[in-house]
Amino acid sequence: MDLKIPDLNQVMIAGRVTRDPEFRMTQNQQAMSFFSVAVNRRYQDKASGEWKDLVTFVPVTVWGPAAERCKDKLHKGTPVMIEGRLSSSEYTDKAGQKRKELKITASRVQTLAFEGEGGAPRAAQEEPAAEAAEPKGDSSGIEEVPF
């Protein structure tokens, strides 16, 4: 008896953009932006009782019209919410070593605004939805909407 397990690949993160997005056009004239998001996890050290931050840097790729909006609207430090799926890739670095990378291929990018220091997020200005196709014929709806 085979056990059927549904496939699910959905990721949601919130954090701050670590640098201005890089923007490129592929050979097929597809717009592509990529950037990283710093996601903090605050925890209390059991030994010292001191509060510490653990930062994870997550690479993000955005396709189509949303990639162009990211180029125009996102900058280093912009708070964002990213929804998408995990993608993996392999590449050879400058030293000739093979490397593997996990990244998020975004299906939705939302800019966030915060109300004062330590305040709760509030919705940013709403952006119209857009659709884009990734290379290799994989289609995904790309939106930039407020959270």
Steps between C-alpha positions, in 0.01 A plus 500: 500500500648834392452793728403813307663809648399835355783718372508843656769760445391832646713745696419829670759729657508857628812706547704782351666521159879478549602693185336664201358234264706398198296516180563312175323409181543140385580409138124440458432855624363384837549751781674357806593657834691339779586612850535362853277545801634500857264312733562537874419250772526637851574258783614507858832333578430248777848531654521880522134600477606750233278559196672429169411521132565224249488634144431286193570645157258362240558549125186592301434500124205685344387473136300713255336836567536447876878483446488844343295635793751349744781680315313830534348469849731284712819633651739392773305492827149480348278275717335231284283190517591236242284205398624238258660161466840360580726440203842342496784553257861399455783718378878514494655783701802710400733251669359214289307342788151361435240669720131443569258778582146509634303812411143619485336549162244763594134481404413809706709792626342735750665811634426566865494822699545507875330735744786638705778316677396143580149564367281251322511481121233685306401471137711682246359651182325235289658404169314342208541127441721381216575167341836377375648185358826353617738350249438132423129566454413503872230763553430667830293801595716775642332765710605789711225564749509644853498280808 
